[in-house]
């Protein structure tokens, strides 16, 4: 997309395709499902409309993103192709690296989106946290109708999409949650005044023990 590196390497070729500013973050935000242009601008925060338009067109040309528009409607949605979804392990590896080496609180000027917090939590649960003793589903409510669920099948955590009732629920705000998540493990305590827990008592205890070790 940008410039050739002048030598043969598949990592270099991949970076030529998705290594420019915003491209991988667009993929990140589309991994959860199709989104509108405005949705992407909100999640990307600092991107300009022009830059986002250019990147989306480039990703379309590369076969990573496709546009979806229902007949008779102006609304356009963007979604990943199979080629785009194949980047999921790349994003998970970047988040896992960030958990190990860049886990510090956001600056006052950084916007905190619950979508990104939950994607990071899912990686943390799979990569660094102790595993719960049995399958369960947790829901995180951030207010304003923003709710996210994670399901544990006994081996891995995934985004829950089947609408099953949660075994444990966390009610909080994005700022309160990122404050908790970026603390040293020895200082993580639940519940707090801004992080409320409810649900099946044994599953709530599993949640507390797991997140303390994440």
N, CA, C and O of each residue as an XYZ file, in Angstrom:
856
protein
N       0.814     -1.213      0.000
C       0.000      0.000      0.000
C       0.847      1.262      0.000
O       0.498      2.249     -0.647
N       1.951      1.234      0.718
C       2.727      2.463      0.865
C       3.969      2.413     -0.008
O       3.988      3.020     -1.079
N       5.007      1.702      0.423
C       6.242      1.649     -0.354
C       6.882      0.289     -0.203
O       6.710     -0.378      0.816
N       7.630     -0.127     -1.230
C       8.290     -1.421     -1.194
C       9.533     -1.346     -0.314
O      10.178     -0.301     -0.228
N       9.863     -2.450      0.332
C      11.025     -2.498      1.204
C      12.295     -2.908      0.462
O      13.387     -2.825      1.025
N      12.175     -3.342     -0.772
C      13.350     -3.623     -1.573
C      13.992     -4.969     -1.344
O      15.090     -5.218     -1.840
N      13.334     -5.847     -0.601
C      13.884     -7.200     -0.429
C      12.726     -8.170     -0.259
O      11.626     -7.790      0.142
N      12.999     -9.439     -0.576
C      11.944    -10.447     -0.465
C      11.823    -10.914      0.984
O      12.784    -11.405      1.576
N      10.634    -10.753      1.539
C      10.312    -11.241      2.880
C       8.801    -11.176      3.012
O       8.202    -10.139      2.728
N       8.174    -12.264      3.439
C       6.716    -12.262      3.545
C       6.229    -11.324      4.644
O       5.125    -10.787      4.553
N       7.041    -11.121      5.683
C       6.666    -10.130      6.697
C       6.650     -8.736      6.079
O       5.756     -7.936      6.354
N       7.653     -8.449      5.234
C       7.690     -7.148      4.567
C       6.497     -6.978      3.645
O       5.902     -5.902      3.589
N       6.142     -8.030      2.922
C       4.979     -7.934      2.032
C       3.698     -7.694      2.818
O       2.843     -6.911      2.406
N       3.571     -8.381      3.964
C       2.380     -8.182      4.791
C       2.310     -6.735      5.282
O       1.238     -6.131      5.301
N       3.471     -6.180      5.682
C       3.483     -4.807      6.157
C       3.200     -3.813      5.043
O       2.630     -2.751      5.292
N       3.588     -4.143      3.823
C       3.248     -3.282      2.693
C       1.739     -3.213      2.485
O       1.214     -2.232      1.960
N       1.055     -4.271      2.906
C      -0.393     -4.333      2.719
C      -1.162     -3.729      3.886
O      -2.122     -2.988      3.674
N      -0.755     -4.035      5.116
C      -1.538     -3.597      6.286
C      -0.696     -2.855      7.319
O      -1.159     -2.627      8.437
N       0.530     -2.475      6.968
C       1.408     -1.865      7.948
C       1.340     -0.362      8.046
O       2.047      0.234      8.858
N       0.502      0.274      7.234
C       0.429      1.730      7.319
C      -0.524      2.154      8.448
O      -1.223      1.329      9.036
N      -0.529      3.439      8.724
C      -1.337      3.980      9.831
C      -2.816      3.682      9.630
O      -3.360      3.949      8.559
N      -3.471      3.130     10.647
C      -4.894      2.862     10.751
C      -5.326      1.504     10.199
O      -6.350      0.985     10.641
N      -4.601      0.908      9.262
C      -5.132     -0.286      8.588
C      -5.418     -1.431      9.554
O      -6.519     -1.981      9.543
N      -4.441     -1.800     10.394
C      -4.660     -2.905     11.324
C      -5.713     -2.553     12.364
O      -6.420     -3.435     12.852
N      -5.826     -1.278     12.709
C      -6.843     -0.897     13.685
C      -8.243     -0.938     13.071
O      -9.215     -1.218     13.772
N      -8.352     -0.667     11.795
C      -9.635     -0.862     11.106
C     -10.010     -2.334     11.137
O     -11.154     -2.683     11.429
N      -9.052     -3.193     10.837
C      -9.298     -4.638     10.902
C      -9.706     -5.026     12.320
O     -10.657     -5.784     12.507
N      -8.997     -4.513     13.312
C      -9.347     -4.786     14.712
C     -10.812     -4.504     14.990
O     -11.502     -5.321     15.601
N     -11.291     -3.341     14.538
C     -12.657     -2.947     14.853
C     -13.702     -3.664     14.004
O     -14.883     -3.668     14.353
N     -13.288     -4.264     12.904
C     -14.219     -5.035     12.082
C     -14.237     -6.513     12.452
O     -15.105     -7.254     11.989
N     -13.298     -6.949     13.274
C     -13.293     -8.357     13.680
C     -14.537     -8.718     14.490
O     -14.953     -9.876     14.516
N     -15.126     -7.725     15.146
C     -16.337     -7.984     15.934
C     -17.593     -8.024     15.072
O     -18.659     -8.393     15.564
N     -17.493     -7.653     13.796
C     -18.643     -7.642     12.905
C     -18.665     -6.402     12.041
O     -17.811     -5.527     12.181
N     -19.633     -6.320     11.150
C     -19.706     -5.187     10.227
C     -19.988     -3.892     10.984
O     -20.638     -3.893     12.029
N     -19.486     -2.794     10.436
C     -19.689     -1.484     11.060
C     -19.913     -0.431      9.984
O     -19.504     -0.601      8.835
N     -20.567      0.658     10.373
C     -20.738      1.806      9.504
C     -19.506      2.699      9.563
O     -18.678      2.578     10.466
N     -19.400      3.584      8.601
C     -18.284      4.527      8.561
C     -18.204      5.315      9.868
O     -17.123      5.493     10.428
N     -19.355      5.785     10.348
C     -19.376      6.551     11.589
C     -18.947      5.737     12.795
O     -18.304      6.258     13.706
N     -19.303      4.456     12.802
C     -18.865      3.587     13.892
C     -17.345      3.506     13.931
O     -16.734      3.592     14.996
N     -16.743      3.340     12.756
C     -15.291      3.233     12.689
C     -14.627      4.539     13.119
O     -13.626      4.515     13.834
N     -15.168      5.667     12.696
C     -14.580      6.953     13.105
C     -14.642      7.116     14.622
O     -13.695      7.611     15.233
N     -15.745      6.706     15.225
C     -15.870      6.826     16.687
C     -14.825      5.971     17.387
O     -14.174      6.432     18.324
N     -14.659      4.727     16.941
C     -13.732      3.819     17.609
C     -12.276      4.187     17.360
O     -11.427      3.993     18.230
N     -11.983      4.718     16.175
C     -10.610      5.092     15.857
C     -10.234      6.447     16.447
O      -9.053      6.785     16.532
N     -11.228      7.215     16.848
C     -11.089      8.448     17.636
C     -10.391      9.586     16.887
O     -11.021     10.605     16.603
N      -9.112      9.434     16.564
C      -8.340     10.549     16.008
C      -8.246     10.521     14.491
O      -7.629     11.409     13.903
N      -8.833      9.538     13.848
C      -8.735      9.439     12.395
C      -9.602     10.526     11.743
O     -10.685     10.838     12.238
N      -9.128     11.092     10.650
C      -9.950     12.041      9.899
C     -10.826     11.275      8.921
O     -10.528     10.131      8.577
N     -11.897     11.901      8.476
C     -12.778     11.261      7.501
C     -12.019     10.924      6.222
O     -12.226      9.864      5.631
N     -11.137     11.830      5.797
C     -10.359     11.594      4.582
C      -9.432     10.400      4.735
O      -9.366      9.548      3.849
N      -8.716     10.331      5.849
C      -7.793      9.212      6.061
C      -8.534      7.885      6.127
O      -8.081      6.886      5.568
N      -9.674      7.875      6.810
C     -10.445      6.642      6.914
C     -10.963      6.217      5.551
O     -10.925      5.033      5.215
N     -11.440      7.156      4.772
C     -11.924      6.839      3.430
C     -10.811      6.226      2.587
O     -11.023      5.220      1.911
N      -9.637      6.827      2.625
C      -8.498      6.320      1.847
C      -8.128      4.915      2.294
O      -7.923      4.031      1.462
N      -8.040      4.702      3.605
C      -7.649      3.377      4.100
C      -8.682      2.319      3.748
O      -8.320      1.208      3.362
N      -9.958      2.647      3.873
C     -10.999      1.675      3.532
C     -10.927      1.305      2.053
O     -11.081      0.136      1.700
N     -10.697      2.282      1.196
C     -10.586      1.994     -0.235
C      -9.381      1.101     -0.515
O      -9.456      0.190     -1.340
N      -8.269      1.366      0.175
C      -7.079      0.546     -0.019
C      -7.322     -0.885      0.460
O      -6.917     -1.842     -0.200
N      -7.980     -1.026      1.605
C      -8.261     -2.358      2.129
C      -9.257     -3.102      1.245
O      -9.174     -4.322      1.103
N     -10.194     -2.373      0.653
C     -11.097     -2.993     -0.331
C     -10.320     -3.478     -1.542
O     -10.534     -4.593     -2.018
N      -9.415     -2.640     -2.043
C      -8.632     -3.006     -3.223
C      -7.770     -4.231     -2.961
O      -7.496     -5.008     -3.876
N      -7.342     -4.408     -1.718
C      -6.519     -5.563     -1.360
C      -7.354     -6.803     -1.040
O      -6.801     -7.869     -0.770
N      -8.681     -6.670     -1.068
C      -9.541     -7.816     -0.777
C      -9.634     -8.158      0.692
O      -9.940     -9.295      1.049
N      -9.368     -7.166      1.564
C      -9.408     -7.385      3.008
C     -10.742     -6.933      3.593
O     -11.235     -7.524      4.554
N     -11.314     -5.901      3.022
C     -12.593     -5.338      3.466
C     -13.537     -5.277      2.279
O     -13.103     -5.066      1.147
N     -14.833     -5.462      2.534
C     -15.825     -5.259      1.472
C     -16.948     -4.380      1.988
O     -17.237     -4.350      3.184
N     -17.573     -3.668      1.066
C     -18.712     -2.808      1.378
C     -20.002     -3.603      1.203
O     -20.124     -4.419      0.289
N     -20.954     -3.353      2.085
C     -22.273     -3.961      1.998
C     -23.309     -2.850      2.010
O     -23.304     -2.003      2.903
N     -24.201     -2.849      1.020
C     -25.254     -1.833      0.956
C     -26.536     -2.495      0.492
O     -26.590     -3.093     -0.583
N     -27.572     -2.382      1.318
C     -28.855     -2.980      0.956
C     -29.501     -2.173     -0.162
O     -29.418     -0.945     -0.171
N     -30.143     -2.855     -1.103
C     -30.801     -2.138     -2.197
C     -31.801     -1.107     -1.676
O     -32.603     -1.399     -0.790
N     -31.742      0.086     -2.230
C     -32.674      1.135     -1.848
C     -32.304      1.897     -0.591
O     -33.042      2.785     -0.165
N     -31.169      1.561      0.011
C     -30.757      2.262      1.226
C     -29.394      2.926      1.016
O     -28.529      2.398      0.316
N     -29.224      4.089      1.635
C     -27.958      4.806      1.506
C     -26.885      4.268      2.437
O     -25.693      4.413      2.169
N     -27.309      3.647      3.531
C     -26.350      3.205      4.537
C     -25.394      2.152      3.982
O     -25.814      1.172      3.365
N     -24.118      2.370      4.210
C     -23.077      1.431      3.801
C     -22.430      0.850      5.049
O     -22.122      1.575      5.995
N     -22.229     -0.439      5.045
C     -21.529     -1.098      6.141
C     -20.272     -1.755      5.583
O     -20.227     -2.156      4.420
N     -19.271     -1.856      6.419
C     -18.010     -2.469      6.026
C     -17.807     -3.737      6.848
O     -18.091     -3.771      8.046
N     -17.316     -4.769      6.187
C     -17.029     -6.013      6.883
C     -15.772     -6.647      6.316
O     -15.339     -6.323      5.210
N     -15.194     -7.555      7.090
C     -13.979     -8.230      6.653
C     -14.302     -9.389      5.721
O     -15.333    -10.047      5.859
N     -13.417     -9.624      4.785
C     -13.464    -10.830      3.971
C     -12.734    -11.935      4.739
O     -12.227    -11.708      5.837
N     -12.687    -13.126      4.153
C     -11.913    -14.201      4.787
C     -10.455    -13.795      4.926
O      -9.809    -14.102      5.928
N      -9.945    -13.112      3.929
C      -8.558    -12.627      3.987
C      -8.365    -11.675      5.160
O      -7.345    -11.724      5.847
N      -9.333    -10.822      5.383
C      -9.243     -9.899      6.508
C      -9.345    -10.606      7.841
O      -8.603    -10.291      8.771
N     -10.273    -11.576      7.947
C     -10.428    -12.297      9.208
C      -9.197    -13.131      9.545
O      -8.962    -13.446     10.711
N      -8.418    -13.488      8.539
C      -7.178    -14.235      8.794
C      -6.156    -13.403      9.561
O      -5.148    -13.935     10.025
N      -6.410    -12.094      9.698
C      -5.517    -11.240     10.482
C      -5.826    -11.290     11.979
O      -5.110    -10.678     12.772
N      -6.870    -11.999     12.374
C      -7.239    -12.056     13.795
C      -6.082    -12.491     14.690
O      -5.844    -11.854     15.716
N      -5.345    -13.564     14.338
C      -4.214    -13.952     15.215
C      -3.137    -12.884     15.312
O      -2.462    -12.768     16.335
N      -2.973    -12.096     14.237
C      -1.986    -11.007     14.272
C      -2.386     -9.977     15.317
O      -1.553     -9.543     16.113
N      -3.667     -9.581     15.319
C      -4.135     -8.599     16.301
C      -4.062     -9.159     17.709
O      -3.696     -8.442     18.641
N      -4.404    -10.429     17.878
C      -4.333    -11.035     19.210
C      -2.895    -11.073     19.708
O      -2.637    -10.837     20.888
N      -1.953    -11.370     18.806
C      -0.543    -11.393     19.205
C      -0.062    -10.000     19.602
O       0.716     -9.864     20.547
N      -0.515     -8.960     18.892
C      -0.138     -7.595     19.247
C      -0.700     -7.209     20.615
O      -0.012     -6.579     21.419
N      -1.948     -7.588     20.872
C      -2.539     -7.289     22.179
C      -1.796     -8.042     23.281
O      -1.523     -7.481     24.342
N      -1.468     -9.317     23.030
C      -0.739    -10.105     24.028
C       0.621     -9.471     24.322
O       1.045     -9.439     25.477
N       1.303     -8.971     23.303
C       2.582     -8.285     23.499
C       2.372     -7.018     24.324
O       3.159     -6.706     25.218
N       1.292     -6.293     24.008
C       0.982     -5.097     24.774
C       0.697     -5.398     26.234
O       1.091     -4.631     27.112
N       0.015     -6.509     26.506
C      -0.257     -6.891     27.892
C       1.032     -7.122     28.665
O       1.123     -6.802     29.850
N       2.017     -7.676     27.991
C       3.274     -7.998     28.665
C       4.208     -6.796     28.792
O       4.987     -6.709     29.742
N       4.128     -5.865     27.829
C       5.153     -4.828     27.779
C       4.628     -3.387     27.785
O       5.415     -2.463     27.987
N       3.340     -3.169     27.572
C       2.816     -1.809     27.466
C       1.585     -1.580     28.337
O       0.770     -0.706     28.045
N       1.449     -2.359     29.401
C       0.253     -2.260     30.238
C       0.435     -1.151     31.277
O       0.960     -1.379     32.367
N      -0.006      0.040     30.915
C       0.028      1.159     31.845
C      -1.235      1.986     31.636
O      -1.854      1.899     30.576
N      -1.630      2.785     32.623
C      -2.902      3.513     32.529
C      -2.928      4.464     31.338
O      -1.880      4.946     30.906
N      -4.119      4.738     30.804
C      -4.231      5.707     29.713
C      -3.941      7.113     30.211
O      -4.118      7.422     31.389
N      -3.499      7.947     29.307
C      -3.305      9.349     29.652
C      -4.671     10.032     29.744
O      -5.652      9.499     29.226
N      -4.756     11.185     30.383
C      -6.048     11.876     30.500
C      -6.680     12.197     29.150
O      -7.903     12.302     29.057
N      -5.878     12.355     28.109
C      -6.420     12.720     26.803
C      -6.838     11.511     25.965
O      -7.460     11.681     24.917
N      -6.511     10.303     26.403
C      -6.850      9.112     25.622
C      -8.286      8.683     25.903
O      -8.674      8.512     27.058
N      -9.064      8.511     24.849
C     -10.432      8.012     24.981
C     -10.382      6.507     25.249
O      -9.584      5.787     24.648
N     -11.237      6.045     26.148
C     -11.280      4.624     26.490
C     -12.584      4.042     25.962
O     -13.661      4.394     26.443
N     -12.491      3.152     24.972
C     -13.674      2.513     24.401
C     -13.849      1.122     25.003
O     -12.900      0.340     25.017
N     -15.039      0.799     25.498
C     -15.236     -0.542     26.067
C     -14.997     -1.663     25.060
O     -14.601     -2.762     25.446
N     -15.234     -1.398     23.767
C     -14.987     -2.439     22.749
C     -13.535     -2.897     22.780
O     -13.248     -4.089     22.667
N     -12.623     -1.943     22.934
C     -11.208     -2.280     22.954
C     -10.807     -2.912     24.284
O      -9.961     -3.805     24.316
N     -11.406     -2.457     25.371
C     -11.134     -3.065     26.667
C     -11.534     -4.534     26.681
O     -10.813     -5.373     27.222
N     -12.676     -4.842     26.090
C     -13.161     -6.219     26.112
C     -12.357     -7.128     25.185
O     -12.148     -8.302     25.491
N     -11.910     -6.587     24.058
C     -11.042     -7.383     23.185
C      -9.729     -7.696     23.894
O      -9.208     -8.806     23.784
N      -9.197     -6.718     24.620
C      -7.977     -6.959     25.384
C      -8.186     -7.936     26.516
O      -7.322     -8.768     26.795
N      -9.343     -7.838     27.178
C      -9.638     -8.760     28.270
C      -9.689    -10.196     27.766
O      -9.170    -11.105     28.414
N     -10.313    -10.398     26.614
C     -10.424    -11.762     26.082
C      -9.045    -12.366     25.820
O      -8.815    -13.545     26.092
N      -8.131    -11.554     25.292
C      -6.767    -12.042     25.086
C      -6.110    -12.338     26.427
O      -5.445    -13.363     26.583
N      -6.292    -11.445     27.396
C      -5.700    -11.661     28.719
C      -6.225    -12.942     29.356
O      -5.464    -13.698     29.960
N      -7.526    -13.185     29.220
C      -8.107    -14.392     29.804
C      -7.521    -15.652     29.171
O      -7.331    -16.661     29.851
N      -7.234    -15.594     27.870
C      -6.698    -16.770     27.177
C      -5.190    -16.925     27.341
O      -4.680    -18.046     27.338
N      -4.474    -15.817     27.485
C      -3.017    -15.874     27.453
C      -2.348    -15.863     28.826
O      -1.334    -16.531     29.025
N      -2.903    -15.117     29.768
C      -2.171    -14.952     31.031
C      -2.979    -15.291     32.278
O      -2.384    -15.533     33.327
N      -4.291    -15.319     32.211
C      -5.103    -15.529     33.409
C      -5.251    -17.016     33.724
O      -5.195    -17.850     32.820
N      -5.439    -17.351     35.002
C      -5.770    -18.746     35.344
C      -7.141    -19.109     34.789
O      -8.009    -18.247     34.655
N      -7.334    -20.369     34.469
C      -8.600    -20.815     33.899
C      -9.610    -21.149     34.992
O      -9.249    -21.764     35.995
N     -10.873    -20.751     34.814
C     -11.912    -21.133     35.777
C     -12.088    -22.654     35.808
O     -11.692    -23.344     34.869
N     -12.676    -23.170     36.873
C     -12.803    -24.624     36.996
C     -13.832    -25.255     36.075
O     -13.809    -26.469     35.874
N     -14.743    -24.454     35.504
C     -15.771    -25.024     34.633
C     -16.284    -23.962     33.659
O     -16.048    -22.771     33.864
N     -16.992    -24.389     32.590
C     -17.517    -23.419     31.615
C     -18.460    -22.415     32.265
O     -19.180    -22.734     33.211
N     -18.440    -21.197     31.736
C     -19.311    -20.147     32.266
C     -19.309    -18.954     31.328
O     -18.473    -18.846     30.431
N     -20.263    -18.062     31.554
C     -20.394    -16.854     30.749
C     -20.414    -15.638     31.663
O     -21.125    -15.613     32.667
N     -19.628    -14.632     31.303
C     -19.597    -13.377     32.055
C     -20.090    -12.249     31.170
O     -19.779    -12.212     29.980
N     -20.858    -11.328     31.740
C     -21.321    -10.150     31.012
C     -20.762     -8.893     31.675
O     -20.697     -8.786     32.900
N     -20.362     -7.951     30.829
C     -19.839     -6.670     31.309
C     -20.754     -5.567     30.795
O     -20.882     -5.376     29.585
N     -21.386     -4.846     31.702
C     -22.291     -3.758     31.360
C     -21.611     -2.420     31.649
O     -21.191     -2.156     32.776
N     -21.507     -1.574     30.610
C     -20.852     -0.280     30.748
C     -21.835      0.884     30.713
O     -21.419      2.040     30.636
N     -23.127      0.594     30.768
C     -24.119      1.651     30.718
C     -24.441      2.056     29.295
O     -23.720      1.698     28.364
N     -25.521      2.801     29.122
C     -25.949      3.282     27.805
C     -26.177      2.123     26.829
O     -26.006      2.281     25.620
N     -26.560      0.968     27.358
C     -26.838     -0.172     26.495
C     -25.615     -0.893     25.973
O     -25.743     -1.809     25.161
N     -24.426     -0.500     26.422
C     -23.197     -1.140     25.961
C     -22.888     -2.337     26.844
O     -22.483     -2.187     27.997
N     -23.083     -3.530     26.287
C     -22.901     -4.761     27.039
C     -22.107     -5.757     26.207
O     -22.313     -5.871     24.999
N     -21.204     -6.472     26.853
C     -20.334     -7.428     26.168
C     -20.266     -8.706     27.002
O     -20.184     -8.655     28.230
N     -20.302     -9.847     26.325
C     -20.261    -11.123     27.037
C     -19.124    -11.992     26.531
O     -18.843    -12.043     25.334
N     -18.474    -12.678     27.470
C     -17.411    -13.630     27.160
C     -17.829    -14.996     27.685
O     -18.369    -15.106     28.786
N     -17.580    -16.029     26.901
C     -17.953    -17.389     27.287
C     -16.712    -18.269     27.342
O     -15.865    -18.217     26.451
N     -16.609    -19.075     28.393
C     -15.509    -20.017     28.575
C     -16.049    -21.425     28.362
O     -16.995    -21.835     29.035
N     -15.453    -22.172     27.426
C     -15.943    -23.513     27.098
C     -15.180    -24.622     27.819
O     -15.359    -25.799     27.506
N     -14.356    -24.269     28.752
C     -13.526    -25.241     29.449
C     -12.079    -25.195     29.007
O     -11.195    -25.718     29.686
N     -11.836    -24.556     27.848
C     -10.469    -24.425     27.337
C     -10.121    -22.990     26.948
O      -9.048    -22.494     27.290
N     -11.036    -22.320     26.228
C     -10.746    -20.965     25.761
C     -11.954    -20.059     25.945
O     -13.101    -20.502     25.996
N     -11.643    -18.767     26.043
C     -12.673    -17.733     26.091
C     -12.949    -17.206     24.693
O     -12.025    -16.988     23.909
N     -14.223    -17.001     24.384
C     -14.613    -16.395     23.114
C     -15.700    -15.362     23.382
O     -16.279    -15.311     24.468
N     -15.960    -14.552     22.384
C     -17.051    -13.585     22.495
C     -18.373    -14.336     22.438
O     -18.626    -15.066     21.480
N     -19.214    -14.169     23.444
C     -20.496    -14.873     23.493
C     -21.512    -14.141     22.629
O     -21.717    -12.937     22.786
N     -22.143    -14.867     21.719
C     -23.098    -14.238     20.812
C     -24.452    -14.943     20.812
O     -25.332    -14.577     20.033
N     -24.634    -15.939     21.664
C     -25.877    -16.712     21.615
C     -26.942    -16.211     22.578
O     -28.035    -16.775     22.629
N     -26.649    -15.166     23.341
C     -27.650    -14.588     24.226
C     -27.947    -15.378     25.481
O     -28.951    -15.121     26.145
N     -27.106    -16.324     25.820
C     -27.358    -17.118     27.028
C     -27.250    -16.236     28.274
O     -26.468    -15.285     28.287
N     -28.028    -16.542     29.329
C     -27.938    -15.733     30.552
C     -26.543    -15.828     31.153
O     -25.951    -16.907     31.168
N     -26.008    -14.711     31.651
C     -24.662    -14.758     32.230
C     -24.653    -15.439     33.593
O     -25.632    -15.380     34.337
N     -23.543    -16.080     33.906
C     -23.357    -16.643     35.243
C     -22.882    -15.570     36.219
O     -23.144    -15.651     37.419
N     -22.184    -14.567     35.695
C     -21.709    -13.449     36.517
C     -21.769    -12.180     35.679
O     -21.520    -12.211     34.474
N     -22.097    -11.077     36.315
C     -22.223     -9.795     35.620
C     -21.381     -8.740     36.328
O     -21.354     -8.655     37.556
N     -20.697     -7.940     35.515
C     -19.906     -6.813     36.018
C     -20.556     -5.532     35.512
O     -20.771     -5.380     34.310
N     -20.872     -4.609     36.418
C     -21.390     -3.292     36.042
C     -20.338     -2.250     36.403
O     -19.925     -2.141     37.558
N     -19.909     -1.486     35.398
C     -18.827     -0.549     35.638
C     -18.824      0.543     34.575
O     -19.785      0.669     33.816
N     -17.776      1.317     34.515
C     -17.562      2.319     33.471
C     -16.231      2.013     32.788
O     -15.389      1.324     33.366
N     -16.026      2.514     31.564
C     -14.751      2.263     30.900
C     -13.553      2.746     31.716
O     -12.553      2.036     31.815
N     -13.640      3.938     32.299
C     -12.512      4.470     33.066
C     -12.243      3.641     34.322
O     -11.088      3.377     34.658
N     -13.293      3.235     35.006
C     -13.096      2.424     36.208
C     -12.479      1.082     35.851
O     -11.618      0.572     36.569
N     -12.928      0.510     34.728
C     -12.403     -0.800     34.359
C     -10.943     -0.722     33.924
O     -10.143     -1.577     34.305
N     -10.583      0.289     33.134
C      -9.192      0.376     32.691
C      -8.281      0.691     33.880
O      -7.122      0.275     33.895
N      -8.789      1.413     34.865
C      -8.007      1.664     36.073
C      -7.721      0.357     36.796
O      -6.601      0.121     37.249
N      -8.741     -0.493     36.903
C      -8.552     -1.800     37.538
C      -7.601     -2.674     36.721
O      -6.688     -3.288     37.272
N      -7.816     -2.727     35.415
C      -7.062     -3.651     34.564
C      -5.581     -3.305     34.466
O      -4.752     -4.185     34.237
N      -5.244     -2.028     34.638
C      -3.843     -1.622     34.495
C      -3.114     -1.537     35.840
O      -1.949     -1.142     35.882
N      -3.774     -1.897     36.919
C      -3.096     -1.944     38.208
C      -2.182     -3.159     38.294
O      -2.420     -4.156     37.613
N      -1.135     -3.091     39.124
C      -0.360     -4.305     39.427
C      -1.279     -5.363     40.038
O      -2.238     -5.025     40.732
N      -0.997     -6.619     39.788
C      -1.888     -7.680     40.270
C      -2.129     -7.603     41.771
O      -3.240     -7.870     42.230
N      -1.132     -7.251     42.525
C      -1.271     -7.218     43.988
C      -2.284     -6.180     44.450
O      -2.766     -6.247     45.581
N      -2.613     -5.217     43.587
C      -3.541     -4.147     43.961
C      -4.923     -4.305     43.340
O      -5.756     -3.407     43.459
N      -5.178     -5.420     42.686
C      -6.494     -5.633     42.071
C      -7.450     -6.228     43.097
O      -7.238     -7.335     43.593
N      -8.491     -5.489     43.404
C      -9.493     -5.934     44.369
C     -10.884     -5.743     43.775
O     -11.191     -4.689     43.218
N     -11.710     -6.752     43.896
C     -13.098     -6.697     43.429
C     -14.005     -7.230     44.523
O     -13.621     -8.138     45.260
N     -15.222     -6.665     44.638
C     -15.748     -5.498     43.908
C     -15.196     -4.198     44.491
O     -14.531     -4.192     45.526
N     -15.495     -3.084     43.787
C     -15.152     -1.756     44.272
C     -16.403     -0.888     44.185
O     -17.458     -1.346     43.746
N     -16.279      0.353     44.602
C     -17.434      1.256     44.529
C     -17.895      1.447     43.093
O     -19.085      1.642     42.844
N     -16.949      1.393     42.132
C     -17.285      1.637     40.729
C     -17.340      0.354     39.905
O     -17.612      0.406     38.705
N     -17.093     -0.773     40.517
C     -17.179     -2.057     39.815
C     -18.039     -2.978     40.665
O     -17.594     -3.472     41.701
N     -19.264     -3.206     40.229
C     -20.235     -3.993     40.989
C     -20.402     -5.371     40.350
O     -20.441     -5.496     39.126
N     -20.499     -6.386     41.175
C     -20.601     -7.765     40.712
C     -21.921     -8.373     41.162
O     -22.423     -8.067     42.243
N     -22.477     -9.241     40.316
C     -23.687     -9.979     40.674
C     -23.698    -11.293     39.912
O     -22.958    -11.468     38.944
N     -24.551    -12.223     40.361
C     -24.670    -13.498     39.664
C     -24.603    -14.673     40.613
O     -24.760    -14.518     41.824
N     -24.368    -15.856     40.055
C     -24.246    -17.082     40.848
C     -23.015    -16.945     41.744
O     -21.923    -16.697     41.232
N     -23.152    -17.096     43.048
C     -22.022    -16.822     43.953
C     -20.723    -17.544     43.583
O     -19.655    -16.934     43.619
N     -20.793    -18.826     43.231
C     -19.562    -19.555     42.882
C     -18.929    -18.993     41.618
O     -17.703    -18.939     41.511
N     -19.758    -18.570     40.652
C     -19.210    -18.029     39.403
C     -18.644    -16.621     39.620
O     -17.652    -16.248     38.994
N     -19.269    -15.848     40.497
C     -18.708    -14.539     40.842
C     -17.349    -14.731     41.506
O     -16.412    -13.977     41.241
N     -17.241    -15.749     42.375
C     -15.952    -16.031     43.005
C     -14.914    -16.448     41.959
O     -13.745    -16.077     42.066
N     -15.335    -17.219     40.948
C     -14.422    -17.590     39.863
C     -13.936    -16.343     39.129
O     -12.755    -16.222     38.807
N     -14.867    -15.414     38.868
C     -14.513    -14.185     38.153
C     -13.473    -13.394     38.947
O     -12.477    -12.938     38.386
N     -13.702    -13.235     40.233
C     -12.777    -12.478     41.078
C     -11.396    -13.122     41.066
O     -10.388    -12.437     40.896
N     -11.353    -14.450     41.248
C     -10.064    -15.150     41.297
C      -9.350    -15.074     39.947
O      -8.133    -14.895     39.900
N     -10.091    -15.206     38.863
C      -9.478    -15.195     37.530
C      -8.926    -13.816     37.189
O      -7.795    -13.697     36.719
N      -9.719    -12.780     37.425
C      -9.279    -11.438     37.053
C      -8.146    -10.947     37.937
O      -7.337    -10.127     37.504
N      -8.074    -11.431     39.161
C      -6.971    -11.055     40.035
C      -5.641    -11.576     39.497
O      -4.583    -11.011     39.774
N      -5.711    -12.667     38.720
C      -4.484    -13.255     38.181
C      -4.251    -12.965     36.720
O      -3.310    -13.491     36.125
N      -5.104    -12.125     36.123
C      -4.980    -11.836     34.692
C      -3.798    -10.941     34.408
O      -3.546    -10.598     33.253
